Amino acid sequence: MRKEILTEEQILFQGAVREFVKREVVPYYPQWEKDGIVSREVWLKAGEYNFLGIDVPEAYGGSGIDDFRYNSILIEEGARAGATVAFSMQNDLVIPYLQRYGNEEQKKRWLPKLCTGETISTIAMTEPGAGSDLAGISTTAILNGDHYLVNGQKTFITNGILSDLVIVVVKTDPDAGAKGMSLLVVERGMEGFERGRQLEKIGQKAQDTAELFFSNVQVPKENLLGEEGKGFYYLMDNLPQERMTIVVGAIAVVETVLEYTIEYCHERKAFGQSIGKFQNSKFKLAEMKTEEEIGRTFVDECIMLLHEKKLTPEKAAMAKWWTSDLQVRVVDQCLQLHGGYGYMLEYPIAKAYLDSRVQTIYGGTNEIMKEIIGRSLGF
């Protein structure tokens, strides 16, 4: 974010996060990528520094700061380092659902340990046969006395291996379509809840992603989040914040890769001059720098709109589509400017290329984003 939209306290927070990433994340990240999973210790460290549950009231163990700029700083600094840990899954997806729709007992039970990092969480929406079409999910939760019986399968779940608490999107009324969807909290250790294989991805290798299986899992009625049949509405209500986590990371990556590509184009020589002096290179860099400026202006506007609770679903869709598409294009063009070195994993542009590709897919594909925007135009 530009410093003009940050307070003095947020600038100090930014420095603290940058130092945290440098000290507690970057040195260990190569090993985490080999392991396909980050350590639980980094989550506990993040909790110690109050980087988790930023907007959770102090009564539940959080910092009590309801300002998305803090969340954005955390996302940006990880993206700039090319060493992202899925703290935003906890801060921007799971915790908002618990705060908005959880009852007092649920908040007291779950929020404190989410803030300390003792509990790691995720939300399980996607299924093998249902991605962007959430109404098409088939995982069921049928009420049976004082508990629900959950059956089904989820896939591509971030924090799938590490998670202790999972908000599962289920059908409590399989015949009611979107109106039969609910949110149910499944916890580690519940009989019949199993984790499948840890999925191998082309990028973001340190982030564990897994399949989840539910076979007659008995989940107490007390773990229902909000009301039965309101799950689809709850999901739609939180999508702007979820999509902004992708947007914020996207523009940070654009700025970062462009910065070190410009430096590379100054240093790399060919035919007796720096490659940045060739018209093709110069024009490409000029185009990308202009789009970066446009993107940053738009993203900062959206951050402030979300902070003010004014960001609409269609504007969030515009931001998600445009910035993630920009990220993929800029990273690809910057890799091209690196020549053969861009294909070598020892250069950060190569890793950025692999890590960026998923941005146009998760959080709703960019084709779905255009559909949302089109519908807002009356089509």
C-alpha positions as CSV (number, residue, x, y, z in Angstrom):
1,M,0.0,0.0,0.0
2,R,1.1,3.6,-0.6
3,K,2.2,5.3,2.6
4,E,-0.5,8.0,2.0
5,I,-3.2,5.6,3.1
6,L,-1.4,4.2,6.1
7,T,-1.3,5.6,9.7
8,E,1.9,6.0,11.6
9,E,0.9,2.9,13.6
10,Q,0.4,0.9,10.4
11,I,3.8,2.0,9.1
12,L,5.4,0.7,12.3
13,F,3.3,-2.5,12.0
14,Q,4.6,-2.9,8.4
15,G,8.2,-2.7,9.6
16,A,7.5,-5.3,12.3
17,V,5.9,-7.7,9.8
18,R,8.7,-7.2,7.3
19,E,11.3,-8.1,10.1
20,F,9.2,-11.1,11.1
21,V,9.1,-12.5,7.6
22,K,12.8,-11.9,7.2
23,R,13.7,-13.6,10.4
24,E,11.0,-16.3,11.0
25,V,9.9,-17.2,7.5
26,V,12.5,-16.7,4.7
27,P,15.4,-18.7,6.3
28,Y,13.1,-21.8,6.7
29,Y,11.1,-21.5,3.5
30,P,13.3,-23.6,1.2
31,Q,13.0,-26.5,3.6
32,W,9.2,-26.0,3.9
33,E,9.0,-26.1,0.2
34,K,10.8,-29.5,0.2
35,D,8.6,-30.8,2.9
36,G,5.4,-29.5,1.3
37,I,4.3,-27.9,4.5
38,V,5.3,-25.1,6.9
39,S,6.0,-25.7,10.6
40,R,3.4,-25.2,13.2
41,E,6.0,-23.2,15.1
42,V,5.7,-20.3,12.6
43,W,2.0,-20.1,13.4
44,L,2.8,-19.9,17.1
45,K,5.3,-17.2,16.4
46,A,2.7,-15.3,14.4
47,G,0.4,-15.6,17.4
48,E,3.0,-14.2,19.8
49,Y,3.4,-11.2,17.5
50,N,-0.3,-10.6,17.4
51,F,-0.5,-11.2,13.6
52,L,-3.4,-13.6,14.0
53,G,-6.9,-12.5,14.8
54,I,-6.1,-8.8,14.3
55,D,-9.7,-7.8,14.3
56,V,-10.9,-10.2,17.0
57,P,-12.0,-8.4,20.2
58,E,-9.5,-8.5,23.0
59,A,-12.1,-10.4,25.1
60,Y,-11.5,-13.4,22.8
61,G,-7.7,-13.0,22.6
62,G,-7.3,-10.7,19.6
63,S,-6.0,-7.2,19.0
64,G,-9.4,-5.7,18.5
65,I,-8.3,-3.7,15.4
66,D,-11.0,-3.8,12.8
67,D,-9.0,-2.4,9.9
68,F,-8.3,-4.4,6.7
69,R,-5.1,-2.4,6.1
70,Y,-3.4,-4.4,8.8
71,N,-4.4,-7.7,7.2
72,S,-3.2,-6.3,3.8
73,I,0.2,-5.5,5.2
74,L,0.6,-9.1,6.4
75,I,-0.4,-10.4,3.0
76,E,1.8,-7.9,1.1
77,E,5.0,-8.6,3.1
78,G,4.8,-12.3,2.6
79,A,4.1,-11.9,-1.2
80,R,7.1,-9.5,-1.5
81,A,9.4,-12.1,0.0
82,G,8.0,-14.9,-2.2
83,A,7.4,-16.8,1.1
84,T,3.7,-16.8,1.8
85,V,2.2,-18.6,4.8
86,A,-1.5,-19.0,4.7
87,F,-2.2,-16.7,7.7
88,S,-4.9,-14.9,5.5
89,M,-6.9,-18.2,5.5
90,Q,-7.2,-17.8,9.2
91,N,-7.5,-14.0,9.4
92,D,-9.7,-13.3,6.3
93,L,-11.8,-16.4,5.8
94,V,-12.3,-18.5,8.9
95,I,-12.3,-15.8,11.6
96,P,-14.8,-13.5,9.8
97,Y,-17.3,-16.4,9.7
98,L,-16.9,-17.2,13.3
99,Q,-17.2,-13.5,14.3
100,R,-20.2,-12.8,12.2
101,Y,-22.2,-16.0,12.6
102,G,-20.8,-17.7,15.7
103,N,-22.7,-17.6,19.0
104,E,-21.0,-16.6,22.2
105,E,-20.1,-20.1,23.2
106,Q,-18.5,-20.8,19.9
107,K,-16.5,-17.6,19.9
108,K,-15.2,-18.4,23.4
109,R,-14.4,-21.9,22.4
110,W,-12.5,-21.3,19.2
111,L,-11.3,-17.7,18.8
112,P,-8.6,-17.5,21.5
113,K,-6.5,-20.4,20.2
114,L,-7.0,-19.2,16.6
115,C,-5.4,-15.9,17.8
116,T,-2.4,-17.6,19.5
117,G,-1.8,-20.0,16.5
118,E,-2.4,-23.1,18.7
119,T,-5.3,-23.8,16.4
120,I,-4.8,-23.7,12.6
121,S,-8.0,-23.5,10.5
122,T,-9.4,-23.7,7.0
123,I,-12.6,-23.6,5.1
124,A,-13.6,-26.6,2.9
125,M,-15.7,-25.6,-0.1
126,T,-14.4,-27.2,-3.3
127,E,-15.2,-30.8,-4.2
128,P,-14.0,-33.0,-7.0
129,G,-17.2,-32.2,-8.9
130,A,-17.9,-28.7,-7.7
131,G,-15.6,-25.7,-7.7
132,S,-16.9,-22.3,-8.7
133,D,-20.5,-23.7,-8.7
134,L,-20.8,-24.0,-4.9
135,A,-24.5,-24.8,-5.2
136,G,-23.4,-28.1,-6.8
137,I,-21.7,-29.5,-3.7
138,S,-22.7,-33.0,-2.6
139,T,-21.2,-33.3,0.9
140,T,-24.2,-33.8,3.2
141,A,-24.8,-33.2,6.9
142,I,-28.0,-34.9,8.0
143,L,-29.4,-34.2,11.5
144,N,-29.6,-37.3,13.6
145,G,-30.7,-36.5,17.2
146,D,-28.1,-34.3,18.9
147,H,-25.6,-34.4,16.0
148,Y,-25.1,-34.3,12.3
149,L,-23.8,-37.2,10.2
150,V,-21.4,-35.8,7.6
151,N,-20.5,-37.7,4.5
152,G,-18.6,-36.5,1.4
153,Q,-15.3,-35.3,0.1
154,K,-13.5,-32.0,-0.4
155,T,-10.4,-31.2,-2.4
156,F,-7.8,-28.5,-3.0
157,I,-8.1,-27.5,0.6
158,T,-5.5,-25.0,1.8
159,N,-4.1,-25.9,5.3
160,G,-5.7,-29.3,4.6
161,I,-3.0,-31.2,6.5
162,L,-2.3,-28.7,9.3
163,S,-5.8,-27.6,10.1
164,D,-7.3,-28.4,13.5
165,L,-10.6,-26.7,12.8
166,V,-12.4,-26.9,9.4
167,I,-15.5,-24.9,8.4
168,V,-17.2,-27.4,6.0
169,V,-19.7,-26.3,3.4
170,V,-22.4,-29.0,3.5
171,K,-25.9,-29.7,2.3
172,T,-28.3,-30.0,5.3
173,D,-31.2,-30.3,2.9
174,P,-29.9,-32.0,-0.3
175,D,-33.1,-31.3,-2.2
176,A,-33.1,-27.5,-1.6
177,G,-30.2,-26.4,-3.8
178,A,-28.4,-23.3,-2.6
179,K,-31.1,-22.8,0.1
180,G,-30.1,-26.2,1.6
181,M,-26.5,-25.2,2.3
182,S,-25.1,-24.8,5.8
183,L,-21.7,-24.2,7.5
184,L,-20.6,-26.9,10.0
185,V,-17.4,-26.8,12.0
186,V,-15.5,-30.1,12.0
187,E,-12.6,-30.6,14.4
188,R,-9.4,-32.7,14.3
189,G,-9.9,-36.1,15.9
190,M,-13.6,-36.5,15.1
191,E,-14.1,-40.2,14.1
192,G,-14.6,-40.6,10.4
193,F,-12.8,-37.4,9.5
194,E,-9.7,-38.3,7.4
195,R,-7.1,-36.4,5.4
196,G,-6.3,-37.8,2.0
197,R,-3.1,-37.3,0.1
198,Q,-1.1,-34.1,0.2
199,L,-1.5,-32.7,-3.3
200,E,1.6,-31.9,-5.4
201,K,1.3,-28.5,-7.1
202,I,3.4,-26.7,-9.7
203,G,3.9,-23.8,-7.3
204,Q,3.3,-22.6,-3.7
205,K,4.9,-25.8,-2.6
206,A,5.3,-24.9,1.0
207,Q,1.6,-24.5,1.4
208,D,0.0,-27.8,2.3
209,T,-3.0,-28.6,0.1
210,A,-5.0,-31.7,0.6
211,E,-8.1,-33.8,0.1
212,L,-10.5,-34.3,3.1
213,F,-12.9,-37.2,3.5
214,F,-15.9,-37.5,5.8
215,S,-17.5,-40.9,6.5
216,N,-20.4,-40.7,9.0
217,V,-18.6,-38.1,11.0
218,Q,-20.7,-37.3,14.1
219,V,-20.6,-33.5,14.5
220,P,-22.5,-32.0,17.5
221,K,-25.4,-29.7,16.7
222,E,-23.5,-27.1,18.7
223,N,-21.0,-26.9,15.8
224,L,-23.5,-25.5,13.3
225,L,-22.4,-22.0,12.4
226,G,-25.3,-19.6,12.2
227,E,-28.5,-21.0,10.9
228,E,-29.3,-24.0,8.8
229,G,-29.9,-23.2,5.1
230,K,-28.1,-19.9,5.3
231,G,-24.6,-21.2,4.3
232,F,-24.8,-19.9,0.7
233,Y,-25.7,-16.4,1.9
234,Y,-22.9,-16.4,4.4
235,L,-20.4,-17.4,1.8
236,M,-21.5,-14.7,-0.6
237,D,-21.3,-12.1,2.2
238,N,-17.7,-12.8,2.9
239,L,-16.4,-13.2,-0.7
240,P,-15.3,-9.6,-1.2
241,Q,-12.8,-10.0,1.7
242,E,-11.7,-13.4,0.5
243,R,-11.0,-12.1,-3.0
244,M,-9.2,-9.1,-1.7
245,T,-6.6,-11.4,-0.1
246,I,-5.8,-12.6,-3.6
247,V,-5.9,-9.0,-5.0
248,V,-3.5,-7.6,-2.4
249,G,-1.0,-10.4,-2.9
250,A,-1.2,-10.0,-6.7
251,I,-0.3,-6.3,-6.8
252,A,2.5,-6.9,-4.3
253,V,4.0,-9.6,-6.5
254,V,3.7,-7.3,-9.6
255,E,5.6,-4.5,-7.8
256,T,8.3,-6.8,-6.6
257,V,9.1,-8.7,-9.7
258,L,9.0,-5.5,-11.8
259,E,11.4,-3.9,-9.3
260,Y,14.0,-6.7,-9.6
261,T,13.5,-7.1,-13.4
262,I,14.2,-3.4,-14.0
263,E,17.4,-3.8,-11.9
264,Y,18.3,-6.9,-13.9
265,C,17.8,-5.1,-17.2
266,H,20.2,-2.3,-16.0
267,E,22.9,-4.8,-15.1
268,R,22.6,-7.4,-17.9
269,K,24.6,-6.5,-21.0
270,A,24.1,-7.7,-24.6
271,F,25.7,-6.3,-27.7
272,G,27.6,-3.8,-25.7
273,Q,24.8,-2.2,-23.7
274,S,22.3,-3.0,-21.0
275,I,19.3,-5.0,-22.3
276,G,17.0,-2.3,-20.9
277,K,18.2,0.1,-23.6
278,F,16.8,-2.0,-26.4
279,Q,13.4,-0.6,-27.5
280,N,11.5,-3.9,-27.0
281,S,12.7,-4.2,-23.4
282,K,12.2,-0.5,-22.7
283,F,8.7,-0.5,-24.1
284,K,7.7,-3.7,-22.2
285,L,9.0,-2.2,-18.9
286,A,7.2,1.1,-19.6
287,E,3.9,-0.8,-20.2
288,M,4.3,-2.9,-17.1
289,K,5.2,0.1,-14.9
290,T,2.1,1.9,-16.1
291,E,-0.1,-1.0,-15.4
292,E,1.5,-1.4,-12.0
293,E,0.6,2.2,-11.1
294,I,-3.0,1.7,-12.4
295,G,-3.3,-1.5,-10.4
296,R,-1.9,-0.1,-7.2
297,T,-4.3,2.9,-7.3
298,F,-7.3,0.6,-7.8
299,V,-6.2,-1.9,-5.2
300,D,-5.6,0.8,-2.5
301,E,-9.1,2.2,-3.3
302,C,-10.6,-1.3,-2.8
303,I,-8.7,-1.8,0.4
304,M,-10.2,1.4,1.8
305,L,-13.7,0.5,0.6
306,L,-13.4,-2.9,2.3
307,H,-12.2,-1.1,5.5
308,E,-15.3,1.1,5.3
309,K,-17.5,-1.9,4.6
310,K,-18.5,-0.5,1.2
311,L,-16.7,-2.9,-1.2
312,T,-19.4,-4.5,-3.4
313,P,-19.1,-8.1,-4.7
314,E,-18.8,-6.9,-8.3
315,K,-16.0,-4.5,-7.6
316,A,-14.2,-7.2,-5.7
317,A,-14.6,-9.4,-8.7
318,M,-13.2,-6.7,-11.0
319,A,-10.2,-6.4,-8.7
320,K,-9.6,-10.1,-8.5
321,W,-9.9,-10.7,-12.2
322,W,-7.8,-7.7,-13.3
323,T,-5.0,-7.9,-10.7
324,S,-4.5,-11.7,-10.9
325,D,-4.5,-11.5,-14.7
326,L,-2.0,-8.7,-14.5
327,Q,0.2,-10.7,-12.2
328,V,0.4,-13.7,-14.5
329,R,1.1,-11.4,-17.5
330,V,3.8,-9.3,-15.8
331,V,5.6,-12.3,-14.3
332,D,5.6,-14.0,-17.7
333,Q,7.0,-10.9,-19.4
334,C,9.6,-10.4,-16.7
335,L,10.7,-14.0,-17.0
336,Q,11.2,-13.4,-20.7
337,L,13.3,-10.4,-20.1
338,H,15.6,-12.5,-17.9
339,G,16.2,-14.8,-20.8
340,G,17.6,-18.3,-20.0
341,Y,18.3,-17.2,-16.4
342,G,14.6,-16.7,-15.9
343,Y,14.1,-20.4,-16.3
344,M,16.5,-21.3,-13.5
345,L,14.9,-21.8,-10.1
346,E,17.8,-20.0,-8.4
347,Y,16.4,-16.8,-9.8
348,P,13.3,-15.5,-7.9
349,I,11.4,-14.8,-11.2
350,A,11.2,-18.5,-11.9
351,K,9.6,-19.3,-8.6
352,A,7.3,-16.3,-9.0
353,Y,6.2,-17.7,-12.3
354,L,5.3,-21.1,-10.8
355,D,3.6,-19.5,-7.7
356,S,1.5,-17.0,-9.7
357,R,-0.3,-19.3,-12.1
358,V,-3.0,-20.4,-9.6
359,Q,-4.1,-16.8,-8.9
360,T,-6.5,-16.7,-11.8
361,I,-8.1,-20.0,-10.7
362,Y,-8.7,-20.0,-6.9
363,G,-11.1,-17.7,-5.1
364,G,-13.4,-18.2,-8.1
365,T,-11.9,-18.4,-11.6
366,N,-11.5,-15.2,-13.6
367,E,-14.2,-16.4,-16.0
368,I,-16.6,-16.5,-13.0
369,M,-15.4,-13.0,-12.0
370,K,-16.4,-11.7,-15.4
371,E,-19.8,-13.4,-15.1
372,I,-20.4,-11.6,-11.8
373,I,-19.4,-8.3,-13.3
374,G,-21.7,-9.0,-16.3
375,R,-24.7,-9.8,-14.2
376,S,-24.2,-6.5,-12.3
377,L,-24.7,-4.8,-15.7
378,G,-28.1,-6.4,-16.0
379,F,-27.1,-9.3,-18.3
